[in-house]
């Protein structure tokens, strides 16, 4: 078993999902009382959000790069950034280490392609939906990414930061997100990406109006395939 390095805390609500998922996958792979060999560096999300709002992505990148380097120094065999939004600075973080950085956007794109999907709706933070880094990465995989309209993007962003990151899962907000997926279905989208690691707290990808792809679960599966290569019974 290899050591999995997690850069978490953004928010800790979804980092807890990573921890639980990876340990369930380790148990499924090895049986008995097996659990995953995890190193976690959990940052102060409030500080990261302040940098995001100020547009200081360079400083945020420095924080995460330092975390990645320290995880490698502690023995991590791979690194995961446990948030979609902060993959905006994934190249800088990847440059700070010599171990693999498992990229959530690439892994999600590969999962969609394997399922034969080509035009997914992205539900995520405003940064992820509007800053272009997700779209550019998906374009490299030949996928045509859609997002909600302005009001839908604003509503999704508010649900993530004001509710889910604070541990509040509200039925009304689930209804609003489902409505955005219904609208995208009518406009020709063939799938939906839960493109914020907290959205899985609200939406079950098996019950969405379009086939759902949970980026958190996909990222964890990729880490498990890397860390448990001989024992994994998941499909590659």
N, C-alpha and C positions, 0 to 999 in steps of 0.2 A: 504494500500500500504506500502511495506517495503522499507527501504532505501538501495540503491545499491551503494557500494563503488567501485570506479574504480581507479586502479593504471595505469595511462596513460602517454602519452608523448613519447612513444617508438614505432613508432614516433607519433607526434601529428596528422599527416595525417590520420592514422587509428583510433586514439582516437576520432576524429571528427565523424567518421563513427559510432563508438559505441554510441556516444551521440545522433546522429540523429536516429539511429535504435531503441534505447531504448525509445526515446520519441514517435516515430511512433507506437511502440508496446503499449505504455501506452494509446495513443489516441485510438488505435483499441480496447483495452480492456475496457476502461472506457467511451469513447465517448467525445463529446464536446471539451472543451479546456484542457483536462487532459494532463499532462506531467509527466514524470518519476521523482521520488524523488532520485536524484543522488548526491553523494559526490565524487568529483574528486581530486585526488592528482596527478598532472602532473609533472613528474621529468624532469631533463635536459638530453635529450637523448645523447648529445655529451659526457657527463660524463660516461654514461652507456656503450656507444660504446668503449670508451677508456679502460674501465675495461674489456670488452669482448675481445678486441684485446690483452690485457696484460695477459689474462687468469685468471684475478682476480675475478672469479665468487663468491668467498666468500664475497668480498667487495660489489659486485653488489647485492648479496643476502641480505646483511645488509641494503643497501639503500631501497630495496623493502620491507623488513620486517618492517623497521621503518615506511614506508608509510602505510603499512597495519595496523599496530598497531594504528597509528594516525587516520586512517579512522574509525576503531572500536571505538576509544575513542570519535570520533565526532558523533557516532550514527549509523554507517553502520551496517546493518543486514547481509550482505554478502560482500565478496571481490572478485573482478575479476582482474587478471593481464592481461592487454589489449595488449598482445603480445604472440605469440607462443614461440619464442626463450627463453624468460625469464622464461618460465615454467621449464627450466633446474634447476631453484632454487625454484620451487614451494613448495617442501617439507619444506624448511626453512621458507618460507613466511607463509605457513599454520601453522607452529608451533608457529608463533608469535601472532596468534589471536585465539579466541575461537569461533568466528562466522564462518560459512561455507566459504571455498574458492572454488568457482566454477571453476573446472579444464577444460581448453579448450581442452586438449587432450582426456580426458574421454568423454566429451560431443560430440566431433567429432566422436570418435569411436562408441559411442552408436547410433549416427545418421546413420553411415554407416551400422551397424549391422541391424538396423531397416529397412533399404532399401535393405537388402539382399546382400550387397557387402562384398567381402572377400579379394580382392587384389588391394588396392588403390595405385596410384602414389602419392607421397608427393612432392609438390613444396613449398620450404621454404628457409630460410637462410641456409648457409653452416653449421652453428652451429646445427640447428634443423635437417638437413638431415644427418649429419655425427657424431654427438656426442652420439647418441644411446638412449637418454632419450625418444624420441618419439617412437622409435622402441620397446623399452622395455615396455612402457605403452600400446602400441597397441597389443603386444604379449599377455599381460594379458587379453585382450579381444578376443583373438583367431584370430587376423587379421594379414595378411602377407603384410607388408609394403614395397613398392618399391620406389627407388629414381632414378633420371636421372644418366647418366654416369658422369665421372669427368668433362668433358667440359660443360655438361648441368648443373651440380651443380654450377660450377663457373659462368656461364652466369646468372643463376637464382639469385644467391647471388648478383651479380653486378647490376642487374635490380632493386632489392629491395633497396639496400643501396645507389646506385649512382643516381637512378631515382625516384622510387616511394616514398621513405622516404623524398625526396626533392620536392615532388609535381609534378614530371615530368612523364606524362603518354604518352608513345611513341608507335605509331602503329607498328614500327619495332620490338620492344620488345614484344608486344602482339603476333606478328607473331612467334617470337622465342619460346615463352612459349607454344603456340599452337602446334608448331612442336614437342616439347618434349612430349606433351600429345599424339600426333599421334603415335610417336615412341613407347610409353608405351602401347598404345592400340594394336599395332602389336605384342608386347611381352607378351600379355595376361593379362594386367591390366584391371580391370572392372570399375574403377572410378578414380577420381582425387581429391585430397585434396588441396584446396587453403590454405596452411599451414603457411602462413605468413599473418598477419592481413592487410597488404597493397596490397596483390595480387588482392583482390576484386576491387581495383581501376583500374586494367588493364583487368581482365578477368571476364566475366559474366558466373557464373556456369551453367546457363541454355543454354549456347551457346558453351560449350567446346566439343571437340570430344568424350570425355568420360563423363558420368554423374558427375557433379561437386558438391563438398561439400565445401561451404565457411565457414571456421572456425570462422570468425568474426560474421557472421549472426547466426551460430549455438550457439556460446557463448552468444550472445545477447538474443536469444530465451530462453536459459537456465536461464538467469538472470530474464527474464520476467516471466517465469513460477514460479520462486521462489518468486519474489516480488509482483506479481499480481495473487496469486493462485486461488482465487475464481472467478475472472473476466476473466481470460485468455481464449480466444477462439482458441488459437493455439493447435495443437495436441501435446500431451505430449510425 
